Amino acid sequence: MLKVRYRKRLKHSPTLNTVIMVEETLKKMNGSVITIADLKKKLPKQINHNILKLILEYLEKSNKIAFSLKGITWVYNSNPNLRRAIATGLEI
């Protein structure tokens, strides 16, 4: 309920191109962890801070990134063999 109210207060929503731009930048980063400030510097275009936070929230919910105290890490792996092994593996 709170998130619906928050989205109504936003004047702008991220476009698909903006989401893809952030995804590609995170995939291609050199280090394993990046801060939001460093991410903003590496993006090809300037982006509103609130829009960036909304995109990062979406990416975290879709299990593509992970937040830690040190920053943001890309964790999504599209390897079909890995996906199949996880799906058929045993949980300990």
Backbone as JSON, one array per atom type, in Angstrom:
{
  "sequence": "MLKVRYRKRLKHSPTLNTVIMVEETLKKMNGSVITIADLKKKLPKQINHNILKLILEYLEKSNKIAFSLKGITWVYNSNPNLRRAIATGLEI",
  "N": [[0.82, -1.19, 0.0], [1.95, 1.24, 0.77], [3.91, 1.59, -1.17], [2.44, 2.02, -3.47], [1.35, 4.51, -2.96], [3.73, 5.96, -2.87], [4.64, 5.78, -5.51], [2.68, 7.24, -6.81], [3.32, 9.79, -6.03], [5.62, 10.3, -7.45], [6.83, 12.19, -10.14], [7.85, 11.37, -12.5], [8.46, 8.32, -14.27], [10.72, 5.57, -14.67], [12.0, 4.85, -17.92], [11.99, 2.07, -20.21], [14.38, 2.01, -21.63], [16.07, 3.38, -19.88], [16.16, 1.66, -17.67], [17.38, -0.56, -18.87], [19.83, 0.61, -19.53], [20.95, 1.04, -16.98], [21.1, -1.64, -16.09], [22.91, -2.77, -17.99], [25.21, -1.27, -17.43], [25.76, -2.09, -14.81], [26.25, -4.81, -15.28], [28.6, -4.73, -16.77], [30.54, -3.71, -15.08], [33.8, -3.21, -13.64], [34.78, -3.91, -11.04], [33.66, -5.97, -8.26], [31.85, -4.87, -6.55], [29.94, -1.91, -6.39], [29.33, 1.49, -5.61], [26.42, 3.62, -5.18], [27.0, 6.25, -5.86], [29.31, 5.93, -7.46], [28.18, 4.42, -9.49], [26.42, 6.26, -10.63], [28.29, 7.98, -11.79], [29.4, 6.33, -13.74], [27.36, 5.82, -15.51], [26.15, 6.32, -18.85], [24.41, 8.43, -19.35], [23.03, 11.15, -17.47], [21.08, 10.62, -14.55], [18.11, 10.87, -12.63], [18.18, 10.83, -9.09], [16.11, 9.67, -7.51], [14.74, 8.17, -9.42], [16.75, 6.39, -10.12], [17.01, 5.0, -7.69], [14.51, 3.75, -7.65], [14.75, 2.05, -9.89], [16.87, 0.42, -9.01], [15.63, -0.79, -6.85], [13.69, -2.31, -8.2], [15.42, -4.04, -9.65], [16.59, -5.43, -7.56], [14.39, -6.77, -6.46], [13.83, -8.47, -8.56], [15.87, -10.22, -8.38], [18.35, -9.66, -9.61], [20.34, -7.99, -8.73], [22.27, -7.43, -5.72], [22.17, -5.83, -2.6], [24.55, -4.55, -0.32], [26.37, -3.52, 2.62], [28.61, -2.37, 1.56], [28.0, -1.75, -1.07], [26.58, -2.24, -4.34], [25.98, -5.28, -6.07], [26.13, -7.23, -9.01], [24.27, -10.09, -9.5], [22.86, -11.84, -11.06], [22.65, -14.7, -13.12], [22.57, -16.02, -16.26], [23.06, -18.52, -17.28], [21.99, -21.49, -18.68], [22.62, -24.12, -17.88], [23.44, -23.86, -15.23], [21.06, -22.9, -14.12], [19.42, -25.16, -14.5], [20.77, -27.02, -12.9], [20.44, -25.9, -10.37], [17.67, -26.02, -10.15], [17.18, -28.79, -10.12], [18.74, -29.71, -8.1], [19.62, -30.87, -4.78], [18.52, -29.67, -1.64], [20.36, -28.78, 1.17]],
  "CA": [[0.0, 0.0, 0.0], [2.81, 2.41, 0.83], [4.62, 1.75, -2.43], [1.5, 2.6, -4.43], [1.3, 5.93, -2.66], [5.02, 6.52, -3.24], [4.69, 5.89, -6.97], [1.78, 8.31, -7.24], [3.99, 11.06, -5.79], [6.67, 10.51, -8.44], [6.38, 12.89, -11.33], [8.34, 10.64, -13.66], [8.77, 6.91, -14.1], [11.83, 5.2, -15.55], [11.66, 4.21, -19.19], [12.66, 0.79, -20.42], [15.75, 2.31, -22.03], [16.82, 3.76, -18.68], [16.37, 0.43, -16.9], [18.38, -1.35, -19.6], [21.1, 1.31, -19.4], [21.48, 0.75, -15.64], [21.43, -3.07, -16.09], [24.13, -2.98, -18.78], [26.32, -0.66, -16.7], [26.06, -2.96, -13.68], [26.82, -6.06, -15.8], [29.94, -4.51, -17.33], [31.43, -3.04, -14.14], [35.07, -3.9, -13.44], [34.85, -4.48, -9.7], [32.52, -6.8, -7.89], [30.92, -4.04, -5.79], [29.94, -0.51, -6.81], [28.44, 2.33, -4.81], [25.45, 4.36, -5.99], [27.69, 7.43, -6.38], [30.15, 5.49, -8.57], [27.28, 4.0, -10.57], [25.95, 7.48, -11.3], [29.4, 8.49, -12.6], [29.67, 5.42, -14.86], [26.23, 5.78, -16.44], [26.38, 7.18, -20.02], [23.54, 9.6, -19.24], [22.69, 11.53, -16.11], [19.79, 10.06, -14.17], [17.56, 11.39, -11.38], [18.5, 9.94, -7.97], [14.91, 8.91, -7.12], [14.48, 7.2, -10.49], [17.78, 5.36, -9.97], [16.63, 4.18, -6.53], [13.37, 2.93, -8.07], [15.29, 1.02, -10.78], [17.63, -0.51, -8.18], [14.64, -1.56, -6.08], [13.15, -3.3, -9.14], [16.45, -5.04, -9.95], [16.78, -6.27, -6.38], [13.22, -7.64, -6.34], [13.9, -9.48, -9.62], [17.06, -11.02, -8.08], [19.45, -9.38, -10.52], [21.4, -7.35, -7.96], [22.21, -7.58, -4.27], [22.69, -4.69, -1.85], [25.26, -4.82, 0.91], [26.84, -2.28, 3.23], [29.67, -1.8, 0.72], [27.47, -1.28, -2.33], [25.68, -3.03, -5.18], [26.66, -6.34, -6.8], [25.33, -7.93, -10.01], [24.27, -11.5, -9.11], [22.06, -12.65, -11.99], [23.39, -15.55, -14.04], [21.61, -16.55, -17.23], [23.56, -19.8, -17.78], [20.91, -22.47, -18.54], [23.1, -25.3, -17.16], [23.39, -23.51, -13.82], [19.63, -22.85, -13.75], [18.92, -26.54, -14.43], [21.38, -27.66, -11.73], [19.78, -25.35, -9.18], [16.28, -26.5, -10.12], [17.12, -30.23, -9.84], [19.65, -30.03, -7.0], [19.07, -31.15, -3.46], [18.79, -28.65, -0.63], [20.98, -29.38, 2.36]],
  "C": [[0.86, 1.25, 0.0], [3.52, 2.67, -0.49], [3.72, 2.34, -3.51], [1.41, 4.1, -4.21], [2.59, 6.62, -3.09], [5.09, 6.73, -4.76], [3.78, 7.0, -7.49], [2.44, 9.66, -7.04], [5.1, 11.34, -6.8], [6.1, 11.21, -9.66], [6.76, 12.13, -12.59], [8.57, 9.18, -13.28], [9.92, 6.56, -15.03], [11.32, 4.56, -16.83], [12.41, 2.89, -19.29], [14.12, 1.01, -20.8], [16.62, 2.66, -20.83], [17.12, 2.53, -17.83], [17.45, -0.43, -17.56], [19.76, -0.71, -19.48], [21.74, 1.02, -18.05], [21.91, -0.72, -15.56], [22.76, -3.32, -16.8], [25.35, -2.41, -18.07], [26.72, -1.54, -15.52], [26.7, -4.27, -14.15], [28.28, -5.88, -16.19], [30.92, -3.87, -16.34], [32.67, -3.89, -13.88], [35.14, -4.6, -12.09], [33.63, -5.32, -9.4], [31.45, -6.0, -7.15], [31.06, -2.59, -6.25], [28.96, 0.27, -5.93], [27.47, 3.06, -5.75], [26.12, 5.58, -6.61], [28.58, 7.05, -7.56], [29.31, 5.05, -9.76], [26.78, 5.21, -11.35], [27.03, 8.05, -12.21], [29.63, 7.65, -13.85], [28.54, 5.37, -15.89], [26.49, 6.73, -17.61], [25.55, 8.46, -19.99], [23.29, 9.89, -17.77], [21.28, 11.03, -15.8], [19.39, 10.64, -12.81], [17.79, 10.36, -10.27], [17.29, 9.09, -7.57], [14.55, 7.86, -8.16], [15.48, 6.06, -10.39], [17.45, 4.44, -8.8], [15.47, 3.26, -6.88], [13.83, 1.78, -8.97], [16.05, -0.02, -9.96], [16.72, -1.37, -7.32], [14.03, -2.65, -6.96], [14.16, -4.41, -9.41], [16.71, -5.96, -8.77], [15.61, -7.23, -6.22], [13.23, -8.75, -7.41], [15.16, -10.33, -9.51], [18.19, -10.85, -9.1], [20.61, -8.7, -9.82], [21.21, -7.66, -6.49], [22.82, -6.33, -3.65], [23.45, -5.21, -0.65], [25.69, -3.49, 1.5], [27.88, -1.59, 2.36], [29.15, -1.29, -0.61], [26.56, -2.28, -3.02], [26.5, -4.06, -5.95], [25.68, -6.98, -7.78], [25.41, -9.42, -9.69], [23.54, -12.4, -10.1], [22.96, -13.44, -12.93], [22.41, -16.23, -14.97], [22.06, -17.89, -17.83], [22.48, -20.87, -17.59], [21.36, -23.73, -17.78], [23.06, -25.05, -15.65], [21.94, -23.48, -13.34], [19.06, -24.27, -13.58], [19.48, -27.25, -13.2], [20.74, -27.16, -10.44], [18.37, -25.91, -9.04], [16.2, -27.99, -9.71], [17.99, -30.64, -8.66], [18.9, -30.27, -5.7], [19.46, -30.03, -2.5], [19.31, -29.33, 0.62], [20.45, -28.71, 3.6]]
}
